[in-house]
Amino acid sequence: MAAPSPSEAGGATSGETAPLSSSLTMQNGASEQDQTKMKPPAGEVAVPSFQENYQTKMLNPMLDDMEKRVSQSTVILDRINKQMDLERKERMKKRLTSHVPEALQGGGESPESVLQKVEQLIFFAEIEGTDEVQLQEHVRLQDLDPVAKTALLANSLKAYLTTLPEDALKRVVTKINSDCQLWLSRLFRFQDSCVMYHDDEREGLVRICRLALYTRYPKYATDGFDALYSRPPVIYLSAAAKPGLGAYICQQLGLPLSCICTVPCNTVFGASSKMDVAMLEKLIQDDLAAAKTPVLLVAYAGTPSVGHVDNLQRLQEVCKTNEIWLHVEGCYLATLTLFSVPSDVSSAKSGDSITITPGTWLGIPGLPNATLFKTSDPNLMHAAGLNTFNTALKLNCLPYWMCLLTLGHQGLISRITHACDLAKSLYDKLDPITTIKQISRDKKESAKKKEYKSLLELLSKAISALLVFEMASPTVVFRYAEDTAGPGAIVAPYAVNNDDDQNSRSEDSIYYDSLNIWLAESMRSSDPKVPVETVDVDKEGLCIRYCPLENAQAKGTTKEDMEQFVTNLTSNLSVLNASTRQRKRFQAMVESQPNLKLIHLENWAGLGAVSYVPDVYVGRDDLGPADLIQINSLNAEVLHRLKAQDTAFSMGHTDDGSVCMKFGLITEDTDLEELVEMVQSTGKEVEESSKFLEFMSEMVRKGIDEANKELQKGFVTKLQHEGVLRQIPMVSSVMNWLSPIKEEIQGQSFNLTSGKIHPTQDTYKYHMQIQEDSNPYSQGAQRTPRTPRTSTSSGGQSEGGEGGSTTAGQVKAQLISQTPPSTPLPMAGPGLQLGALTGAQARTPPASS
């Protein structure tokens, strides 16, 4: 067969396709006809079909609800993804910032929150061992006057000016720095000097020492320590300098401690803090002979503790002779600003350098210290660190510039004069008090006024007064001491300047140290505007120090406050005088009592301390640890009863741990005999009451031992009588049921009065306890049947009185009434109590009894 041609094939295909398209056309036409037929006539309501109802009523709401749920789920998933992403980033951030302190993490806090934290740090303190905080009521900020507010503003402005352009900042700093240098050198009469500002008071001295080394050793800048090796430098310090000053200088300069030479103070005229010039000259000559180079001497115009002024004129001569740099410090340098400079301070003007602290003297916070020095070599100044090329660092003089302009010369003088007047008024108030020894006043100042017999002597004294201006030291140091001005008074041994006893101090000196500590603490609490402190003065002991130049302006001290201070001081001195006068009498009264022992306690400001010794220990030296424990317990109980009657007593402890009773300070109207008798009588009461407890403890101890033996014996007897099988719980019940045994009620009772163990057969037989005579000290005691009051039966039945058990108080009262008072009782530890009687009970009888 031949294949069909394409035309035929195409025709066939067309023929097959044509009927399909025609059939689709016919179907569409039929559907249109059906839809036309299904349309309701005009004016009739169309009825939806099933497909339309299914689409609108079921499928569409379901799809809408599904879409809503999907959208909600999508929102939740997005939120979870965001949260997980944030948590992941937070973990990553926390891991990366783990080295950052917790307080600094995050974006920081607001300034208000930071200031609130600062306020909490100032006025609140954490209670140790807890998370709670406590308000510190005694903490107060200083009230600021206009000058102090200017200083605070200057310190803030100093930081703000650093934002200026370099040329403008340099112009401002140059003007301010030159003005301050001129003003300070003129005010303190230290002409042609340069100024270095520093916060640490010792830093200026360190820089001056370095400058002195560069001056005496020209090759020190290049060779370093090799330049010092051949001739080591020597720096001379006064013995009255602050502790640790020499070590600090050596650490900062890299020098050995052998470069510091301590010059002793002058002791010819008693206790003094002035440098011994003759000894200084001898030390300088010794160092020169030993191939050493004297470099610097530190002198004081007002020593740190006492306020004495060194002989600056003589020291200046010695320094010029030996080419030594003279550096002067001290609060007395503030008087250089006055119109009339004291003669003993005026020589400081010719020194090489001085260190001043105007911020402390004028009561201005934030004002740095200043060191004025004379030199003409700027290279040495820069090498020693006394000058800097950093413009921002030179702004340290801005507080001086603003405060001096605000204060003025008159304001500066008025503040310093006010402080000196306060010191002088205190000196005048202390002069009439014979029990106050003034340490800071020189001998020539405290001497009596000379009576002039002629007009010529009076005129010469007036002329010398015009030429030599004297002023009381602005540092007041005094000490409460024994009254040596009264009739018949004897100077205490510690007050004598004996070289053989320099290292040993008497007991009275230590006692007066304690009194001065108490006096200083009392004055600090009663007069906070006159802050005093205790200082240790060589050859004197602990003294009380007050320096108005250091705190009068800051505390706002006035003359009225000083008068109130003297009034309170006089009141406290009356208490100290009464206590010191009665102290010897108190010691004699205590020594006359056989049961009281005088205890010497260091650092106790009171009449003294005593310890009560029981009768059995009086006169014994071989006391063991148990005896000491018993005596301590007795004294603790005595002190407990004494404190309930009088608050003048307190507990003390000796070095070996013994307990004692401390007597406080007394007044003039205190009856000393009554206090000592109170201690003696209270000790006797406690001792007598403890004898009964000791007697009962001994009886209980013996009864416990005997009861334990009886219990052991009773257990062995029962085991022999009943056998081993009856001791097994389950087997014993079967054995008792099969072969009952006749039980006998057996038990023991412990008599508290006699301390003996008795069987209870008669008790269960007569239904009452048969007891001996309760007096353990009587002879021929008979057993009489009577109603018991003090026995505890081990059988579980006890009768007495109205059928109830007798209390421990009734037992104690009965035994005390039956015990002869003259009969000695054994002493034992009071630790055992009546509660231990339960251990002495014998086994209880069977329940069937």
C-alpha positions in Angstrom: 0.0 0.0 0.0 1.1 3.4 -0.8 1.4 5.9 2.0 -1.0 8.7 2.1 0.2 12.0 0.8 0.7 14.9 3.1 -2.4 16.6 1.7 -4.4 13.6 2.4 -2.9 13.3 5.8 -3.5 16.9 6.4 -7.0 16.6 5.3 -7.6 13.7 7.5 -6.2 15.6 10.4 -8.3 18.6 9.6 -11.3 16.4 9.1 -10.8 14.9 12.5 -10.1 18.2 14.2 -13.1 20.0 12.7 -15.7 17.7 14.2 -14.0 18.2 17.7 -14.0 22.0 17.5 -17.5 21.9 16.2 -18.6 19.7 19.1 -17.0 22.1 21.6 -18.8 24.9 19.9 -22.0 23.0 20.1 -21.4 22.3 23.8 -20.7 25.9 24.6 -23.7 26.9 22.8 -25.7 24.3 24.6 -24.3 25.5 28.0 -25.2 29.1 27.0 -28.6 27.9 26.1 -28.9 26.0 29.4 -27.8 29.1 31.3 -30.3 31.1 29.3 -32.9 28.6 30.2 -31.8 28.6 33.9 -32.2 32.4 34.2 -35.4 33.1 35.9 -37.9 35.2 34.2 -38.0 38.9 34.8 -39.5 39.7 38.2 -38.7 36.4 39.9 -36.0 35.8 42.6 -33.0 33.6 41.6 -32.4 30.5 43.7 -28.7 29.6 44.2 -27.6 26.2 43.2 -25.8 23.6 45.4 -22.5 24.5 44.0 -22.9 28.1 44.8 -24.1 27.4 48.3 -21.1 25.1 48.9 -18.8 27.7 47.5 -20.1 30.7 49.6 -21.2 29.0 52.8 -18.6 26.4 53.4 -15.5 26.7 51.2 -15.0 30.5 51.4 -15.3 30.7 55.3 -13.0 27.8 55.6 -10.5 29.3 53.3 -10.8 32.7 55.2 -10.3 31.0 58.5 -7.3 29.1 57.2 -5.8 32.2 55.8 -6.2 34.0 59.1 -4.7 31.1 61.1 -1.8 30.9 58.7 -1.2 34.7 59.0 -1.3 34.4 62.8 1.1 31.4 62.7 3.4 33.4 60.5 3.3 36.4 62.9 4.1 34.0 65.8 6.9 32.4 63.9 8.3 35.8 62.9 8.2 36.9 66.5 9.9 33.7 67.7 12.6 34.1 65.0 13.2 37.7 66.1 13.4 36.7 69.7 15.8 33.8 69.0 17.8 36.2 66.9 17.9 38.7 69.7 18.9 36.0 72.2 21.6 34.8 70.0 22.9 38.3 69.5 22.7 38.9 73.3 24.6 35.7 74.0 27.2 36.7 71.5 27.4 40.3 73.0 27.7 38.9 76.5 30.5 36.6 75.5 32.3 39.4 73.8 31.9 41.8 76.7 32.6 39.3 79.5 35.8 41.2 80.4 33.8 44.5 80.9 32.8 45.2 84.6 29.1 44.8 85.2 28.6 48.4 86.3 30.0 49.7 82.9 28.1 47.3 80.6 25.3 48.7 78.5 24.7 52.2 77.2 25.5 54.0 80.3 23.3 55.8 82.9 21.9 59.3 83.2 23.7 62.0 85.1 20.9 62.1 87.7 21.4 58.4 88.4 25.2 58.8 88.7 24.8 61.7 91.1 22.4 59.6 93.1 24.9 56.8 93.4 27.6 59.3 94.5 25.2 60.5 97.2 24.6 57.0 98.4 28.3 56.4 98.6 28.8 59.5 100.7 25.9 59.2 103.2 25.3 55.5 103.4 27.5 52.6 104.4 27.1 48.9 104.0 26.7 46.9 107.2 29.4 44.4 107.4 28.3 40.8 106.7 24.9 41.9 105.3 23.4 43.5 102.2 21.8 46.3 104.1 23.0 49.9 104.2 23.0 52.3 107.1 22.7 56.1 107.1 25.9 57.8 108.4 24.5 60.7 110.4 27.9 62.0 111.3 28.9 62.5 107.7 28.5 66.1 106.6 29.8 68.1 103.7 31.5 71.4 104.3 29.5 74.5 104.0 30.9 76.5 101.0 31.5 80.2 101.2 31.8 82.3 98.0 35.6 81.6 97.8 35.1 77.9 98.1 32.5 77.9 95.4 34.9 79.8 93.3 37.5 77.1 93.8 35.1 74.4 92.7 34.2 76.5 89.6 37.9 77.0 88.8 38.5 73.2 88.9 35.7 72.6 86.5 36.7 75.5 84.3 40.3 74.2 84.2 39.1 71.1 82.4 36.8 73.1 80.1 39.5 75.5 79.0 41.5 72.6 77.5 39.0 72.6 74.6 40.4 76.0 73.4 42.6 76.2 70.4 46.3 75.9 71.1 47.3 79.5 70.5 44.4 80.9 72.6 45.0 78.4 75.4 48.7 79.3 75.5 47.9 83.0 75.7 45.5 82.4 78.7 47.9 80.1 80.5 50.9 82.4 80.2 49.0 85.3 81.7 47.5 83.3 84.6 50.8 81.5 85.4 52.8 84.7 85.5 50.3 86.4 87.7 50.1 83.6 90.2 53.9 83.4 90.3 54.2 87.1 91.1 51.4 87.1 93.6 52.5 84.2 95.6 56.2 85.3 95.7 55.1 88.8 96.9 52.5 87.6 99.4 54.9 85.2 101.1 57.8 87.5 100.8 59.8 85.0 98.8 61.1 87.3 96.1 62.3 86.2 92.6 61.0 82.7 93.0 59.3 80.2 90.7 56.3 78.1 91.7 55.5 74.5 91.3 51.9 73.2 92.0 51.3 69.7 93.3 48.6 67.8 95.1 50.8 65.6 97.4 52.5 67.7 100.0 55.6 65.5 99.8 55.9 65.8 96.0 57.3 69.3 96.1 60.1 68.2 98.5 61.0 65.3 96.2 61.3 67.6 93.2 63.5 70.0 95.3 65.8 67.2 96.3 66.2 66.2 92.7 67.0 69.9 91.8 69.6 70.0 94.7 71.2 66.8 93.3 71.5 68.3 89.8 73.0 71.4 91.3 75.6 69.7 93.4 76.4 66.9 90.9 76.6 68.5 87.4 77.2 65.1 85.7 74.2 63.5 87.5 72.0 64.2 84.4 74.2 62.2 82.1 76.0 59.7 84.4 73.2 58.9 86.8 74.1 57.0 89.9 77.8 56.8 88.8 78.1 60.5 89.6 76.9 59.8 93.2 79.1 56.8 93.8 82.3 58.5 94.7 80.7 61.0 97.2 77.2 59.8 98.2 74.7 62.5 98.9 73.3 63.2 102.4 69.8 64.7 103.1 69.2 65.9 106.6 65.8 65.5 108.2 64.7 66.6 111.7 63.7 64.0 114.2 60.3 65.8 114.4 59.5 65.1 110.8 56.6 63.0 109.8 57.2 59.3 110.0 58.2 57.7 106.7 59.3 60.9 105.0 62.9 59.8 104.6 61.9 56.4 103.1 59.5 58.1 100.7 62.2 60.5 99.4 64.7 57.6 98.9 62.0 55.6 97.0 61.2 58.4 94.7 64.8 59.3 94.0 66.2 55.8 93.9 68.6 56.4 96.7 69.6 54.1 99.6 68.3 54.8 103.1 71.9 55.5 104.1 71.5 58.9 102.3 69.1 60.1 105.0 70.6 61.5 108.2 68.2 62.2 111.1 69.1 65.2 113.2 68.0 64.9 116.9 66.0 67.7 118.5 67.3 69.9 121.3 66.6 68.4 124.7 68.5 70.9 126.9 65.4 72.8 127.9 63.0 69.8 128.3 60.8 68.3 125.7 61.2 70.2 122.5 60.9 69.6 118.8 63.4 72.1 117.6 66.4 70.8 115.7 69.7 70.7 117.6 72.0 73.0 115.5 75.1 72.0 117.3 74.5 68.4 116.6 73.7 69.2 113.0 77.1 70.9 112.6 78.8 67.9 114.1 77.0 65.5 111.7 77.9 67.6 108.7 81.6 67.6 109.7 81.4 63.8 110.2 79.8 63.3 106.7 82.4 65.5 105.1 85.2 63.5 106.8 83.6 60.3 105.5 83.7 61.6 101.8 80.0 62.3 101.7 78.3 65.4 100.2 75.7 67.3 102.2 73.0 68.2 99.7 69.8 69.3 101.4 68.4 70.2 104.9 64.7 70.1 105.7 63.8 72.6 108.5 60.4 73.4 110.0 58.5 76.6 110.7 56.1 74.7 112.8 56.8 71.0 113.3 54.1 68.6 112.3 53.2 67.4 115.8 54.1 70.2 118.3 54.4 73.3 116.1 57.8 74.4 117.2 59.9 76.6 114.9 63.5 75.7 114.3 66.3 78.3 114.6 66.1 79.2 111.0 68.6 82.0 111.2 71.3 79.7 112.6 70.4 76.9 110.1 70.7 79.4 107.2 74.2 80.3 108.3 75.2 76.6 108.5 73.7 75.9 105.1 75.5 78.8 103.4 78.8 77.8 105.0 78.5 74.2 103.7 76.7 74.9 100.4 73.5 73.0 101.5 70.1 73.6 100.1 67.7 74.8 102.8 64.1 73.8 102.4 61.5 75.1 105.0 58.0 73.6 105.7 55.3 74.1 108.3 52.1 75.9 109.0 53.9 78.8 110.7 54.8 80.0 107.1 51.2 81.3 106.8 52.3 84.2 109.1 54.6 85.5 106.3 51.5 87.1 104.7 50.8 89.3 107.8 51.8 92.9 108.1 54.2 92.0 110.9 56.0 88.8 110.4 57.2 86.9 113.6 60.9 87.2 114.1 61.5 83.4 114.3 59.8 82.9 110.9 61.2 85.9 109.0 64.4 84.0 108.4 62.5 81.6 106.1 62.5 84.3 103.5 66.2 83.8 102.9 66.0 80.1 102.4 66.2 78.3 99.0 62.7 76.9 98.9 59.5 76.6 100.9 56.3 74.5 100.6 53.0 76.1 101.4 49.5 74.7 101.8 47.1 77.7 101.4 44.1 75.4 100.7 44.4 74.0 104.3 45.2 77.3 105.9 42.3 79.2 104.2 39.8 76.4 104.2 39.5 76.4 100.4 38.8 72.9 98.9 40.5 71.9 95.7 43.4 74.3 96.1 46.7 72.6 95.3 49.8 72.9 97.3 52.6 75.1 96.1 56.4 75.0 96.3 58.4 78.2 95.9 62.0 77.9 94.9 64.9 80.1 93.7 66.9 79.0 90.7 68.1 80.6 87.5 68.7 77.6 85.3 65.5 76.6 83.4 67.2 73.4 82.2 67.7 72.1 85.7 64.1 73.1 86.5 62.8 71.0 83.7 65.2 68.1 84.5 64.0 68.1 88.1 60.3 68.1 87.1 59.6 71.6 88.5 58.5 72.9 85.1 56.6 71.5 82.2 56.0 72.5 78.6 52.5 71.0 78.5 50.1 73.9 78.3 47.2 72.0 79.8 49.2 71.0 82.9 50.0 74.6 83.6 46.3 75.3 84.2 46.8 74.0 87.8 47.4 77.6 88.8 43.8 78.6 87.7 42.2 77.9 91.2 44.9 80.2 92.8 44.3 82.9 90.3 40.5 83.0 90.8 40.5 82.4 94.6 43.1 85.1 95.3 41.2 87.6 93.2 38.0 86.7 95.0 39.6 86.7 98.5 41.9 89.7 98.2 44.8 90.5 100.5 42.5 91.7 103.3 40.5 88.5 103.2 43.7 86.4 103.2 45.0 88.2 106.3 41.7 88.1 108.1 41.5 84.3 107.8 45.0 83.7 109.0 44.7 86.2 111.8 41.4 84.5 113.0 43.1 81.2 113.3 46.0 82.7 115.2 43.6 84.5 117.6 41.8 81.2 118.3 45.1 79.6 119.2 46.1 82.5 121.5 42.7 82.5 123.2 43.1 78.8 124.0 46.6 79.4 125.3 45.2 82.1 127.6 42.4 79.8 128.9 44.8 76.9 129.6 47.3 79.0 131.5 45.4 79.0 134.8 44.7 75.3 134.8 47.5 73.6 136.8 46.7 70.1 135.6 47.3 71.1 132.0 50.8 71.0 130.7 51.3 73.0 127.6 53.8 71.3 125.3 53.8 73.6 122.3 54.6 76.8 124.2 58.3 77.5 124.7 59.8 77.9 128.1 60.4 81.5 127.5 56.8 82.1 126.6 55.4 80.3 129.6 57.8 82.0 132.1 56.6 84.5 134.5 56.6 88.1 133.5 59.6 90.1 134.7 59.0 93.0 137.0 60.8 96.1 135.8 62.3 98.3 138.5 63.3 101.3 136.4 61.9 103.3 133.5 65.0 102.5 131.5 64.4 98.8 131.6 60.8 99.3 130.5 61.8 101.5 127.6 64.4 99.0 126.4 61.8 96.2 126.6 59.4 98.3 124.5 62.1 99.0 121.9 63.1 95.3 121.6 59.4 94.4 121.3 59.2 96.8 118.3 62.2 95.2 116.7 61.3 91.6 117.5 57.7 90.6 116.9 56.6 87.5 118.8 53.4 85.5 118.2 52.0 82.4 119.9 52.4 79.2 117.9 49.2 78.5 115.9 49.5 74.9 117.0 48.3 74.2 120.6 49.5 70.9 122.1 48.7 70.2 125.8 48.6 67.2 128.1 46.6 66.4 131.2 49.3 65.6 133.8 49.7 65.5 137.5 49.2 68.7 139.4 52.7 69.8 140.4 51.8 73.3 141.5 49.8 72.3 144.5 51.2 72.3 148.1 53.2 69.1 148.9 53.1 68.0 145.3 55.9 65.8 144.0 57.0 65.7 140.5 56.3 62.3 138.9 59.4 60.3 138.0 58.4 60.2 134.3 58.3 64.0 134.2 62.0 64.2 135.0 64.3 64.3 132.0 66.5 61.3 132.9 68.6 59.8 130.1 68.8 56.5 131.9 65.0 56.1 131.7 64.4 57.2 128.1 63.3 53.7 127.0 61.2 52.9 130.0 58.0 54.6 131.1 56.4 54.3 134.5 53.0 53.0 135.2 51.7 56.5 136.0 52.8 57.8 132.7 50.9 55.0 130.9 47.9 55.7 133.0 47.9 59.4 132.2 48.2 58.5 128.5 44.9 56.6 128.8 43.3 59.6 130.5 44.4 61.9 127.7 43.0 59.5 125.1 39.6 59.6 127.0 39.8 63.4 127.2 40.4 63.8 123.5 37.6 61.4 122.6 35.2 63.2 124.9 36.1 66.6 123.5 35.7 65.4 119.9 32.2 64.2 120.6 31.1 67.3 122.6 32.7 69.9 120.4 32.9 68.8 116.7 33.7 72.3 115.6 37.0 72.2 117.5 38.5 68.9 116.3 41.4 67.7 118.4 43.6 64.7 117.9 46.1 62.8 120.0 49.8 62.9 119.1 52.8 61.0 120.6 55.4 63.5 121.8 58.8 62.2 122.7 59.5 62.3 126.5 56.0 63.4 127.2 53.6 60.7 126.0 50.3 61.1 124.3 49.1 64.7 124.1 46.1 66.5 122.7 46.7 68.7 119.6 44.6 71.4 118.1 45.7 73.5 115.1 43.3 76.2 114.0 45.2 76.9 110.8 44.4 73.3 109.6 40.6 73.2 110.2 39.2 76.4 111.7 38.0 77.7 108.3 36.7 74.4 107.1 34.8 73.8 110.4 33.7 77.4 110.8 35.1 77.7 114.3 34.3 80.9 116.1 35.4 82.4 119.4 32.1 81.3 121.0 32.9 77.7 120.0 36.3 78.1 121.6 34.7 79.3 124.8 32.3 76.4 124.8 35.2 74.1 124.2 37.0 75.4 127.3 33.8 75.0 129.4 33.5 71.4 128.4 37.2 70.9 128.9 36.9 72.2 132.5 33.9 69.9 133.2 35.9 66.9 132.0 38.9 67.9 133.9 36.9 67.9 137.1 36.1 64.2 136.5 39.7 63.4 135.8 40.9 65.3 138.9 38.4 63.5 141.1 39.5 60.1 139.7 43.2 60.7 140.0 42.9 62.0 143.6 40.9 58.9 144.6 43.0 56.4 142.7 45.6 55.8 145.4 42.9 55.6 148.0 40.9 53.1 145.9 44.0 50.9 145.5 44.5 50.9 149.3 40.9 50.0 149.9 41.0 47.1 147.4 44.2 45.8 149.0 42.6 45.9 152.4 39.8 43.5 151.2 40.9 39.8 151.4 38.7 38.7 148.5 39.5 41.6 146.1 42.7 41.5 144.0 43.9 44.7 142.2 44.4 44.2 138.5 46.7 46.5 136.5 45.2 47.1 133.0 47.1 49.2 130.5 45.2 51.8 128.4 42.2 51.9 130.9 41.2 55.4 131.9 39.4 54.7 135.2 40.0 54.1 138.8 41.3 50.6 138.1 40.2 47.0 137.9 39.7 44.3 140.5 39.0 40.6 140.5 37.0 38.8 143.2 38.8 35.7 144.6 36.7 33.1 146.5 37.7 32.2 150.1 39.2 28.8 149.1 41.6 30.4 146.6 42.7 33.4 148.8 46.5 33.3 149.1 47.0 30.4 146.6 49.5 30.8 143.8 49.2 27.3 142.4 45.9 27.8 140.5 45.2 25.4 137.6 43.2 26.0 134.5 40.1 24.6 136.0 40.4 27.0 139.0 40.9 30.0 136.7 37.8 29.0 134.7 35.8 28.9 137.9 37.1 32.2 139.2 36.3 33.8 135.8 32.8 32.4 135.8 32.3 33.8 139.4 33.6 37.2 138.4 31.4 37.3 135.3 28.3 36.6 137.4 29.4 39.3 140.0 29.8 41.8 137.1 26.4 40.9 135.7 24.8 41.7 139.1 26.8 44.9 139.5 25.9 46.3 136.1 22.2 45.9 137.0 22.8 48.2 139.9 25.4 50.7 138.5 26.6 51.4 135.0 30.1 52.4 136.3 31.3 48.8 136.0 32.5 47.0 132.9 34.2 43.8 132.0 37.9 43.6 131.4 40.4 40.9 130.4 44.0 40.6 131.3 46.8 39.4 129.1 46.4 35.8 130.4 42.6 35.8 129.7 41.4 36.4 133.3 38.1 38.3 133.8 38.1 41.4 135.9 35.7 44.2 136.8 36.7 47.7 135.6 35.9 50.8 137.6 35.2 53.9 135.5 35.8 57.5 136.2 34.1 59.1 139.2 33.0 62.6 140.2 33.6 64.5 143.4 30.3 63.3 145.0 30.9 59.6 144.4 31.1 57.4 147.5 34.1 55.2 146.9 33.6 53.1 150.0 30.1 52.2 148.8 31.4 51.0 145.4 34.1 48.8 146.9 31.7 47.4 149.5 29.2 46.7 146.7 31.7 44.6 144.9 32.7 42.8 148.1 29.1 42.0 149.2 28.0 41.0 145.7 30.9 38.7 145.4 30.1 37.1 148.8 26.5 36.6 147.7 27.5 34.9 144.4 30.0 32.8 146.2 27.5 31.6 148.9 24.9 30.8 146.3 27.5 28.9 144.2 28.4 26.7 147.2 25.0 25.0 147.1 25.2 24.4 143.4 28.7 23.0 143.9 27.6 20.7 146.7 24.6 19.5 144.6 26.8 18.9 141.6 29.2 16.8 143.7 26.3 14.7 145.0 24.8 14.3 141.6 28.1 13.2 140.2 28.6 10.6 142.9 25.0 9.5 142.6 25.3 9.0 138.8 28.4 6.8 139.3 26.6 4.7 141.9 23.4 4.5 139.9 25.4 3.3 136.9 27.0 0.5 139.0 23.5 -0.5 140.4 22.1 -0.6 136.9 24.8 -2.8 135.7 24.4 -5.1 138.7 20.6 -5.2 138.2 21.0 -6.2 134.6 23.4 -9.0 135.5 21.0 -10.3 138.2 18.0 -10.2 135.7 20.0 -12.0 133.1 20.8 -14.8 135.6 17.2 -15.0 136.9 15.3 -14.9 133.6 17.8 -16.3 131.1 19.0 -15.1 127.8 16.0 -16.2 125.8 13.7 -13.9 127.7 15.8 -10.9 126.7 14.8 -11.4 123.0 11.7 -9.3 122.2 9.6 -11.9 120.2 10.9 -14.9 122.1 10.3 -13.3 125.5 6.6 -12.9 124.8 6.2 -16.6 123.9 8.3 -17.7 126.9 6.3 -15.5 129.3 3.0 -16.9 127.8 4.1 -20.5 128.1 5.9 -20.2 131.4 5.0 -17.0 133.3 7.4 -15.9 136.0 6.6 -14.1 139.2 7.7 -10.6 138.8 9.0 -8.5 141.7 9.0 -4.7 141.5 12.6 -3.7 141.7 13.9 -0.1 141.4 16.0 2.5 143.1 15.5 6.0 144.2 18.2 8.7 144.5 17.9 11.0 147.6 19.1 14.5 146.7 19.6 15.4 150.3 21.8 12.5 151.4 23.1 11.7 147.9 22.5 7.9 148.4 20.7 5.2 146.3 17.9 3.4 148.1 15.7 0.4 146.9 12.0 1.0 146.3 10.6 -2.2 147.9 9.4 -0.2 150.9 7.9 2.5 148.7 5.7 0.0 146.8 5.0 -1.9 150.0 3.8 1.0 152.2 2.8 3.2 149.2 5.0 6.0 150.6 8.7 6.7 150.5 10.8 5.9 153.6 13.7 8.4 153.9 16.6 9.1 156.3 17.2 12.4 157.9 17.9 14.9 155.1 20.8 16.6 156.9 24.0 15.1 155.5 26.1 16.6 158.2 24.1 15.3 161.2 25.2 12.3 163.3 23.1 9.2 163.9 20.5 9.9 161.3 17.5 7.7 161.6 15.1 6.5 158.9 11.6 7.6 159.7 8.6 7.0 157.5 7.4 10.4 156.3 6.1 12.0 153.2 9.1 12.7 150.9 9.9 16.1 149.4 13.2 15.7 147.7 13.4 12.2 146.3 13.0 11.1 142.7 12.1 7.4 142.4 13.5 5.3 139.6 10.4 3.2 139.8 8.4 6.0 138.3 6.3 6.8 141.4 7.0 9.8 143.6 4.9 11.3 146.3 5.3 14.5 148.2 3.2 17.3 149.5 -0.2 17.1 147.8 0.9 14.3 145.6 2.9 16.4 143.1 6.7 16.4 142.5 8.9 18.8 144.5 10.5 21.6 142.5 14.2 22.4 142.5 13.6 25.7 144.3 12.0 23.9 147.2 14.9 21.4 147.3 17.4 24.3 147.4 15.5 26.1 150.2 15.2 23.0 152.3 18.9 22.0 152.0 20.0 25.6 152.7 17.9 25.5 155.9 19.3 22.2 156.9 23.0 22.8 156.1 25.0 24.4 158.9 26.5 27.7 157.6 29.8 27.0 159.4 30.3 23.7 157.7 32.9 23.9 154.9 31.5 22.7 151.6 33.6 21.2 148.7 34.2 23.6 145.8 33.4 22.2 142.3 32.6 23.6 139.0 29.2 25.2 138.7 28.6 23.7 135.3 26.6 20.7 136.6 22.9 21.3 137.1 20.0 19.4 138.6 19.0 18.3 135.1 21.7 15.7 135.4 19.6 13.8 137.9 17.7 12.0 135.2 20.9 10.0 134.4 20.9 8.6 137.9 17.5 7.0 137.8 17.5 3.2 137.9 15.6 1.1 135.4 11.8 1.4 135.7 9.7 -1.6 136.8 7.5 -3.5 134.4 4.4 -1.8 133.2 2.2 -4.3 135.0 3.3 -2.9 138.3 
